[in-house]
Amino acid sequence: MSDIIQLLPDHVANQIAAGEVVQRPASVVKELLENAIDAGATTIKLLLKDAGKTLIQVIDDGKGMSNTDARMCFERHATSKIEKAEDLFNLNTKGFRGEALASIAAIAHVELKTKQENEELGTCLKIEGSTLLSQEFIATGKGASIAVKNLFYNIPARRNFLKSDTVETRHIIDEFQRVALAHPTISFLFHHNNNEVYHLKKGNLRQRIVSIFGAKMNEKLVPINEQTDILSIEGFVAKPEFSKRKRGEQFFFVNDRFIKSAYLNHAVVNAFEGLIEPGAYPSYFLYLKVPAQTIDINIHPTKTEIKFDNEKALYAILRATVKHSLGQYNVAPVLDFNRDANLDTSYAQQKNNHTSTTPKIIVDPDFNPFKNVNQKENYIPHKREQKKQDWETLYTSVLSEEKDKQEELFQQQETANTQKTFQIHKKYVLSLIKSGVVLIHQSLAHQRILYESFLESITIKEANSQQLLFPVKINFSSAEIEMIYSLKSELENAGFSFDEFTKDSITIKGIPISVTESKITIILEELLNDMNLEVPDASFSHFDIMAKSFAKTLCIKNGAQLSEKEQESLVNNLFSCKEPSTSPFGKATFKTLTLNEIDHLFTS
């Protein structure tokens, strides 16, 4: 029998490796940005077209590469980051495997331009599907510019697997934010389809967080700072009142590398115990510095999972540090019923031994409150009005009161005989039917009604809009502005009217009739959270998620008192829906109890 095991060609092996390293355009963005940081860049530009499917280009001002290194960097397991196995446990760079560029070159058209500072000419290199097409000397600036075009051009199945441009752009923005947050001292520029998404200038950590997530984030942040022998912690957590119902703004960085750790996340959430509602999640931006030899990064292809030598000690220190900072800045409650929180001295003033001065009291000795007052002019004699009483009015009033009481009793009896709906504990509506009763969950039922109404408005007919007397300006981060702008046509169909879009705010001049002005911000924030959670991949999914989000935010909540007319309207509108039995989220809206079932309850 002949031998059947053979060594795979390099281009085939590279395509296999690309399946792990390059999952989507965001994976390429992450690898190229990290390479630019490892090269010592101070300014990095990211240019995209069609969510990275057509073009991903990263330009940096790092140290660049020689002519030989420019060719060698596309070989498998070729790297300048490590030399021996022991270096894996003392890593101070982002990359170390030498797989990324080889994997990217195997599934795309790649063009690299690079030059070192002391060289006169740079190198231009073109590769398609692991095949070198050309390598020549060119005149270019210091650093590197790498362009990745037509991603997955030779793997149609993988290209078809990619989601819509909106979804892929969102994944790229997530990766960009993680890299930018880890390196606030580096300037970043991000353009998508010739539109500027981010322009982040170098600065401190708070400035970088505010630049990415908007000016409204500044007031939410509580600083964290702790130095121990095991690790040092710095960063920010958001105040408990700004906690969210979705996990989103939660960032852990270990030695300037973004990681995911459910264990450390539990430590932070535990520190907020008693300060946030059940099911809410705090926002945090925490930077941990630990000795490189105490962690193992070489676990997952994406390098977002890390093993620590002493996880339990890190958990205890992290929890105590967050809890201490919340107490320092008067975020945690204090059991002092006579204390006025408005008169408290801030933590910064206490730390700087700031002393307040006694205010000066100025008295005007010439002030006379009775000066220029003419008592005669202001005197008005009291006049008594004598009311004429007619003895007939006594009997008329008594007769009218008795008549009103009789009419009121008659209406109450008539109402008791005709009322078909009853509210139970401000949560359920009981409706009488011929065969028995229907018990309706008022909140879930109203969700179904609003969902079908909004869905019809968005997809079939144009919704009515009410114009605001004064346009409302709302601040959002650049990524959120980009997402809202991508949904602009759908939101306009739903009844919203936009006046202006800027880099960090939107101005709304019209809203749907069923929406109040005070709920505009809540609705849009919930919509953004739901869009991030659902990850739609089709155009209809946008409509569906939007209608669900509006319905969930605007529905009648449990605990709301409903009048008899509101109860009847809820029942009638529910059974006018196409699918009245379930809410938009698949929960039952009502339960029917027949007379036979009720009788059976008392006979069994």
CORSULUR-V735286 format. One line per field, one symbol per residue. psi: psi as a letter, one per 30 degrees, with the letter a starting at -180 (. if undefined). Layout:
BEGIN
psi=???
END
This chain:
BEGIN
psi=klkfklkkleeeeeeeeffeejeleeeeeeeeeeeeefggkfkkkkklkhhfeekjkkklhafalleeeeeffglkhklgelelefffghkglelffhfeeeeeffgljkkkklklegkelakkkkkjhgkkelklkljllkakjkkjkhkhfgieeeeffkaleeeeeeeeeeeeeeeeefiffkkkkjkkhgkkekjjlkaleeeeeeeeglfffeffkkkkjkklfelkklaklkkefgllfkkdijkkkjhgkklkjeeeeeeeeefgkffllkflklkljkjkjlkffgljfiekefgfkkkkeieeeeeeeeeeeeeeeeeeghekkkijffkjffgkkleeeeeghkkllkkkkkkjfgkjfgkhkjeeefkjkkkkkjkkkkfffeeeeeeeeeeeeeeeeeeeeeeeffkfkkkjhhelkkkklefblkjkjeeeeeeeeeeeeeeeeeeelklkkkkkejkkkkklleeeeeeeefgeeeeeeffkkkekkafgllkkfkllefklefgeeeeeeeeeeeeeeeikgleeeeeeeeeeeeeeeflklkfkkkleeeeeeeeeeegfleiffllfgglkflkkjleeeeeffff.
END
